Amino acid sequence: MILDISLLIWFQLKEDASMVFVKFSGVSSSTSTSAHTLRLQFSHASQLKNACSASSGIQPQFIKKMSAKRKNTSILSFFSKKTKPSADTLESNSDPSPLPQSETTESQNPILENVEEVKIHSSKTLLSKCVRNDVSCYVGKTVSMSNDEKLDILDHLWIPNVSYNFPKSGKRNLKFQHSWLYEFKWLAYSDIEDGAYCKICIFFPSPNICVGKGSHEATGRLVLDKYDHWKNAKEDFKKHEKTDYHKFNQLQEKNVLSIKEKKTISIDLQLNEAKKKEVLENRKKILPIIKTVLLCGRQGLALRGHFDHGLKSLQTKVDNSNEDDKTLNEGNFRALLKFRIDAGDCDLENHLNTASKNATYISPRVQNEIISSCNNIILKKLVDQINNAECFALLTDETMDVSTKEQLSICIRYFDDGEKKIREDFLQFVQVNDVSGKGLADTILESISSFGINPKFMIGQGYDGAAAMSGQFKGVQTRIREIYPLAYYIHCSAHCLNLVISDSCNIPEIRNTIGTMQSICNFFGYPKRLEVLQRCIKDLFPSSKASRLKQMCPTRWVQRHDAVILYEEMQLAVVSALEILSNNSSTGSIEEYSWISSNISSQADQLLCAIKKLQFQVSLYVLTKVLSISVGLSRSLQLENSDLKTALDAASCVENLIEQLRINSENEFMKLFETVKKTCEQIGISDYSLPRKINRQKTRNNVPAENVEQHFLRSIFIPFLDTFLLQLRERLTSHNTILKNFSCLIPKTKNPSKEQEKSFIDLHETYSSFINKSKLMTAEEFKLWYIFVEQNEMNPKSPIDALITCDKILFPTIYLLLKILVTLPITTSSAERSFSTLRRLKTYLRNTISESRLNGLALLNIHTDISVLPEEVLNHLVKYSNRRLNLRLNL
C-alpha cells in the first residue's frame, strides 16, 4: 500500500512535547481508499518540522503558515461550521510541485519506521500506529519473544518525564501520579491507552495466566487490560503485588537478569547439561562392549560360544559359584567382557548389574549391528580414497567357502596421492549364484556401484585365466569393456608364471620327479615319521633352521619354488630317514623303531628306490636350477607397490638369463652334471649307464646320444629350457603390447624422438576422456617434461619413481598418464590373500555366518591400518537406529 500524507489537520503545542494527528489516505492496488489517523509524539517542534518535510513532501513553510493561522484563531473557531473547500481552492493551497509517485513501502518511510498498529478505544475504533516503546503495544504479544528481546524492550520502554501532564478522567478529574512509578517499580504508564500496566506480568507471564482459587479466572487489569481507576489505585497496586502470579513473574525476571549477567545458568542449559551428562554416562556403558567387538574382529577371533545369552554369568552381584555354569563355553566375546570387569571396568560392571534384559547391548543382534557399522565405516573410508584417486583397476577372484557357497572377492588397485604408493584394498565378499560371464559381470558392476565407486574411472581388469573371466566373446572382461572400453584386461601375471612352470613340467622326467617329491612330503606328514626325519636333519645339518619339507601348494606359487629348493638341500637327510624306516621293520634291531610296520617299510623302500635313480637326480637339479632363477620373479609379481612395467622388466631379465642358459646349454649342463655326480656318490648311486633304447617307441625318449651326460642334456635340460622360454614369452611378455605407448613417459634422453612423440599422441587419443587439454598443449607439456627430467637429473628408474617426482601442477597430463600406468593390474594376489582370511573366519564351526557379519569381520581383520574408533561406531549406531538408552550427543 502506498501512503501519502495529504493534509495536516491540527497540532497542539505543549510545554515539553508536540502531539500531532495526521490524517492520510491509503490507495491500494484496487484503487480503493481508506482513512486512517496517525498519532506521533515529538520532544521538540523542530523535530516535527523535519519529520514532516522528510515525509510526503510537506514543506516547512506550509507548517509555519498553518502554525501562524492557528495562533490567531480562538478555540471557538474549532466548533464553528466550515464550508467545504472547492477543488480549485485545494489546488491553489497545495504544493505546486506534484508529489513523486514512489513505490516505497510503508516500512521504508522514515516517519513510519518506529510505529505499529494499535487499537484506540474511543467513540470510534480506529486503526492507528503507535510508538514501539509504549507498554500497551506489547500486551499479549511477548510469548514468542526471546529473553534478550524482552530485556532490550524494557531498557528502552517509554517513561513519562516529571513535568509530563497526565490526562484527567472522571467527574473528579483524577489522573495518574508520577510518584507511583517510583513507589511501584513494576508499574508502567501507557500514553496511548492513558492507563497503567504491570510490565513484569506483561513481559514475563507465567505459563498459567489464570488466577483465582481454581486458576479459572483470567488476569484482567494491569496485565491484559489497562488500569485507569485512579481513586483506588494504590490499594489495587498493593493487592497486585501480593498475588502469586505476580511473584512468580518477578522471580522469572530475576532469573533472566541473572542469566544475562552470567550469575546463573539458564534452565534450558541446565536441562541440556543434565541430558548431556546422562548421554555421556550411557555412552560410557556401551563403549567397552564396542571395544571388545573390535578386539575380536581385529584378531580374527570367534565371538559367540555354545552358551552366550543371559546376564547371570556376567553380573557380579549374582552368585556364580555353580560348577555347571563354569563349564559352559560362552565364547570369546563374553569371556573378554568378564575379563574387563575383573580388571576394574566399573562402567561396564555397573551397566550389566543395573541394565534391564532388553537393554544390555551384548546380544548377537547388537554384535551384528556393531560389526555392520565397522564394515560401513571402513568401506566408506576406502571408497573415498578410491574416488579421490579418480583412477582404479578391478581385481576379482572366486572361490567356494566351507558352506559350499561361491564367494566373489572384490579388490581395487589405485594410487594413493597422500601416501605416494600403490594400494590394493579388499572391499567385500559377494555371494554369487550365476557364475557365467554375464552373471559375474552384472554382479561386479552392481557391487562397485552400490559401494559408491564411480565405474567410469575404471582403467583395468585383473582376473585369472578362467574362461568365464577371460573369454573374448562372453567373458567378464569382454562384457565390462563393452560398457567401459578403457578397462583393459590383463591376465594375472602370477597365474601366468604358474602356468609357465606347469607347462614346462609336462616333460615326463620332470613330471615324475615332482610327483616323487610330493609323495615324499606326504610320507613324512605323520608325527613319528617326521620325528625320524627331524633327527636326521639335526645330525646332518645342525645349523639348518628348517625342520620339515614343504608341500607343493597348488595356489601359493612361491611355496612351490621353495619346496623344490628345500628338498634339494635336505635330500641327504631324507635318504637317511628313508633307509632307517625301510630297513628297521625286517631287522627289528632298534627298539625305538618298533612301531614301524611292513607297510611303512615298503613305502619307504619304494621312495628310496625312486630317489636313487640317476634320472631323478638330473631332473631334480635341472628343476632346481631354473626355479632358483624364477623364484625372485614370482615374489616380485605378488608385491602391491609395484607396476606392470617393472614386473615385465623382471620377466624379461628372467627370459634373458634362461636364454643364456639355452645358448650355453652344453657348458652349463656339464657343470650341473658334475654336481649330480657328487650327490650320487653321497647317496650311493653308481649306475651311469644309458637307458635302454627300442626301435619302435611312442612314449620313450630315445634321443641319439653318445654318453649319459649327452642323453640327459638332450632329453631333459634342453627341452625344459625351450618349453620354459616359449611359455614365458607367450604368457608374460605378451603384456608388452599394452605398455608399448606408455614407455615414452620415462625419459632416457633430453629430447623425445619422433616415435616417442607419436606414442604420446596415441596415449592422448586413447585417454582423451580423462584429459581435458588439446593435443597441442599436451605435446608441449611432453617436451617440457623431458627437459625438466634432464635438467634436474632425476633419471626415474620405474613409473612409480617418475610419478612420485612428477609435479602434478606443472605436468598434469604426464601425472595422469603415469598414474594410469602404475594402476594397471599385475596379479590378483590380493584376492587370493582374502581367501586365506575367508578360511580363517568361516570355518566348519562357523559355517552359518551371515554375509554382512562375514564382511565386517573380514574388513576389520584385513585392514588393520585403517583406524576405527569406538566413538565412530557408536555414532554410526545411534545415527541409523533408535536405542532404548539415550546415546545421542547432538544437543
Secondary structure, 3 states (H helix, E strand, C coil): CEEEEEEEEEEEECCCCEEEEEEEEEECCCCCEEEEEEEEEECCHHHHHHHHHHCCCCCHHHHHHHHHHHHCCCHHHHCCCCCCCCHHHHHHHCCCCCCCCCCCCHHHCCCCCCEEEEEECCCCCEEEEEECCCHHHHCCCCCCCCHHHHHHHHHCCCCCCCCCCCCCECCCCECCCCCHHHHCCCEEEECCCCEEEEHHHHHCCCCCCEECCCCCEECCECCCECECCHHHHHHHHHHHHHCHHHHHHHHHHHHHHHHHCCCCCCHHHHHHHHHHHHHHHHHHHHHHHHHHHHHHHHHCCCCCCCCCCCCCCCCCCCCCCCHHHHCCCCHHHHHHHHHHHHCCCHHHHHHHHHCCCCCCCCCHHHHHHHHHHHHHHHHHHHHHHHHHHCCEEEEEEEEECCCCCEEEEEEEEEEECCCCEEEEEEEEEEEECCCCHHHHHHHHHHHHHHHCCCHHHEEEEEECCCHHHHCCCCCHHHHHHHHCCCCEEEECHHHHHHHHHHHHCCCHHHHHHHHHHHHHHHHCCCHHHHHHHHHHHHHHCCCCCCCCCCCCCCCCHHHHHHHHHHHHHCHHHHHHHHHHHHHHHHHCCCHHHCCCCHHHHHHHHHHHHHHCCHHHHHHHHHHHHHHHHHHHHHHHCCCCCCCHHHHHHHHHHHHHHHHHHHHCHHHHHHHHHHHHHHHHHHHCCCCCCCCCCCCCCCCCCCCCCCCHHHHHHHHHHHHHHHHHHHHHHHHCHHHHHHHCCHHHHCCCCCCCCHHHHHHHHHHHHHCCCCCCCCHHHHHHHHHHHHHHHHHHCCCCCCHHHHHHHCCCCCCHHHHHHHHHHHHCCCCCHHHHHHHHHHHHHCCCCCCCCCHHHHHHHHHHHHCCCCCCCHHHHHHHHHHHCCCCCCCCCCC
